[in-house]
Amino acid sequence: MQTKNGGVGKTTTALNLGVGLSKSGKKVLLVDADPQGDLTTCLGIRNQDELEKTLGSVLDKVIKNKPLEENEAIIHHIEGVDLVPSNIDLEAVEVGLVNIMSREYVLQTYIDEVKKQYDYVIIDCRPSLSMITLNALACSDSVIIPVQAHYLSAKRNDTTYSNNKSGTKANKP
């Protein structure tokens, strides 16, 4: 889920799509790639800033070339989906990505480790074209761009689509 607009339903769409796929028998991993952690909150996890294992901690391990535990940071939810939660620590990781070689593939390293266990991995992105968002796009097979049904929302997403289309092609190995 990616768009530069806030409040258009990215998190709600990610959550409902994930739970719906799970209810139809699919194994789904939801990844909260927004430091605000709204997807994490929507799944009932409170005080996410106190969580020790999150997307930020996992990406930090990848950057530092430390080994990952099996299913590290994955929380099994009663709705039948699994979640990699997020919190404000993801901001610090993002700042650190600026000086890293192949920085747009850090998330892909983690996703490649866990995706074989899932039919679908759905990444909920923040409403900007940040380094974490670029990571999400680089490891994605497709992108869903939720929009509101009015002119300005559609106008802004025209550039989002062209950025995603050219950016992911250029970044795919």
C-alpha positions as CSV (number, residue, x, y, z in Angstrom):
1,M,0.0,0.0,0.0
2,Q,1.6,3.3,-1.0
3,T,0.5,6.8,-1.8
4,K,1.8,10.2,-1.0
5,N,-1.6,11.1,0.4
6,G,-2.5,10.6,4.1
7,G,-5.9,9.6,5.3
8,V,-7.0,7.7,2.1
9,G,-7.3,4.3,3.6
10,K,-3.8,2.6,3.1
11,T,-3.8,1.1,6.6
12,T,-7.5,0.1,6.6
13,T,-7.1,-1.5,3.1
14,A,-3.9,-3.4,4.2
15,L,-5.6,-4.7,7.3
16,N,-8.9,-5.7,5.7
17,L,-7.2,-7.2,2.6
18,G,-4.9,-9.2,4.9
19,V,-7.6,-10.4,7.2
20,G,-9.9,-11.2,4.2
21,L,-7.2,-13.3,2.5
22,S,-6.5,-15.0,5.8
23,K,-10.1,-15.9,6.2
24,S,-10.1,-17.4,2.7
25,G,-7.3,-19.8,3.8
26,K,-4.2,-17.8,2.7
27,K,-1.2,-17.3,4.9
28,V,-0.6,-13.5,5.2
29,L,2.1,-11.4,6.7
30,L,1.4,-7.7,7.3
31,V,4.4,-5.4,7.6
32,D,3.9,-2.1,9.2
33,A,6.5,0.1,7.4
34,D,5.2,3.4,8.9
35,P,7.0,4.7,12.1
36,Q,3.6,5.9,13.3
37,G,2.6,2.3,13.7
38,D,-1.1,2.7,12.8
39,L,-1.3,-0.9,11.4
40,T,0.2,-2.2,14.6
41,T,-2.3,-0.2,16.7
42,C,-5.2,-1.3,14.5
43,L,-4.3,-4.9,15.4
44,G,-4.7,-4.1,19.1
45,I,-1.0,-3.7,20.0
46,R,-0.8,-0.8,22.4
47,N,2.5,0.9,23.6
48,Q,4.3,-0.2,20.5
49,D,7.2,2.1,21.4
50,E,7.9,-0.4,24.2
51,L,8.2,-3.4,21.8
52,E,11.8,-4.7,21.5
53,K,11.3,-6.6,18.2
54,T,9.9,-4.5,15.4
55,L,10.6,-3.8,11.7
56,G,13.1,-1.2,12.9
57,S,15.1,-3.7,15.0
58,V,15.1,-6.2,12.3
59,L,16.3,-3.8,9.6
60,D,19.0,-2.6,12.1
61,K,20.2,-6.2,12.3
62,V,20.2,-6.5,8.5
63,I,22.2,-3.3,8.2
64,K,24.7,-4.5,10.8
65,N,25.0,-7.9,9.2
66,K,23.8,-9.7,12.3
67,P,21.9,-13.0,12.1
68,L,18.2,-13.0,12.4
69,E,16.2,-15.4,14.5
70,E,13.6,-17.5,12.8
71,N,10.4,-15.5,12.6
72,E,12.1,-12.5,14.3
73,A,9.6,-9.7,15.1
74,I,6.6,-11.6,13.8
75,I,3.5,-11.5,16.0
76,H,0.8,-14.1,15.4
77,H,-2.6,-12.4,15.6
78,I,-6.0,-13.8,16.5
79,E,-7.4,-12.6,13.2
80,G,-5.3,-15.2,11.4
81,V,-2.6,-12.8,10.1
82,D,0.9,-12.4,11.2
83,L,2.4,-8.9,11.8
84,V,5.8,-7.3,11.8
85,P,5.0,-4.3,14.0
86,S,6.5,-0.8,13.8
87,N,7.3,2.1,16.1
88,I,9.2,5.3,16.2
89,D,12.5,3.4,16.1
90,L,12.0,2.9,12.4
91,E,12.7,6.7,12.0
92,A,16.3,6.2,13.3
93,V,16.9,3.2,11.0
94,E,15.7,5.3,8.1
95,V,18.1,8.1,8.9
96,G,20.9,5.5,9.1
97,L,20.1,4.1,5.6
98,V,21.4,7.2,3.9
99,N,25.0,6.1,4.2
100,I,24.4,2.4,3.4
101,M,25.4,0.7,0.1
102,S,22.4,-0.9,-1.6
103,R,20.1,0.8,0.9
104,E,17.0,0.2,-1.1
105,Y,17.3,-3.5,-0.6
106,V,17.6,-3.7,3.2
107,L,13.9,-4.6,3.6
108,Q,14.1,-7.1,0.8
109,T,16.8,-9.0,2.7
110,Y,14.4,-9.5,5.5
111,I,11.3,-10.2,3.3
112,D,13.3,-12.8,1.4
113,E,14.0,-14.6,4.7
114,V,10.3,-14.8,5.7
115,K,8.2,-14.7,2.5
116,K,8.5,-18.4,1.8
117,Q,6.2,-19.1,4.7
118,Y,3.4,-16.9,3.3
119,D,1.1,-16.7,0.3
120,Y,1.0,-12.9,0.6
121,V,3.1,-10.2,2.2
122,I,1.3,-6.8,2.5
123,I,3.4,-3.8,3.3
124,D,1.7,-0.7,4.7
125,C,3.8,2.3,3.9
126,R,3.8,5.9,5.2
127,P,2.3,8.6,3.1
128,S,5.6,9.8,1.5
129,L,8.3,8.6,-0.8
130,S,10.8,7.9,2.1
131,M,13.8,5.5,2.1
132,I,11.7,2.8,3.8
133,T,9.0,3.3,1.2
134,L,11.5,2.9,-1.5
135,N,12.6,-0.3,0.2
136,A,9.0,-1.5,0.2
137,L,8.6,-0.7,-3.5
138,A,11.9,-2.4,-4.4
139,C,10.9,-5.7,-2.8
140,S,7.2,-5.7,-4.1
141,D,5.7,-7.5,-7.0
142,S,2.8,-5.0,-7.2
143,V,1.6,-1.8,-5.6
144,I,-1.9,-0.9,-4.5
145,I,-2.5,2.9,-4.5
146,P,-5.7,3.8,-2.5
147,V,-7.3,7.0,-3.6
148,Q,-10.2,9.2,-2.6
149,A,-12.8,9.8,-5.3
150,H,-11.9,13.5,-6.0
151,Y,-9.8,15.4,-8.4
152,L,-6.9,16.5,-6.1
153,S,-6.3,13.0,-4.7
154,A,-6.2,11.5,-8.2
155,K,-4.0,14.3,-9.5
156,R,-1.4,13.7,-6.7
157,N,-1.4,9.9,-7.3
158,D,-0.7,10.4,-11.0
159,T,2.9,11.3,-10.1
160,T,3.0,8.6,-7.4
161,Y,2.2,6.0,-10.0
162,S,4.8,7.2,-12.5
163,N,7.4,7.4,-9.7
164,N,6.6,3.9,-8.6
165,K,6.6,2.5,-12.1
166,S,10.0,4.0,-13.0
167,G,11.5,3.6,-9.6
168,T,10.8,0.0,-9.1
169,K,12.0,-0.9,-12.6
170,A,15.2,0.9,-12.1
171,N,15.7,-0.7,-8.7
172,K,14.9,-4.3,-9.5
173,P,18.1,-6.3,-9.9
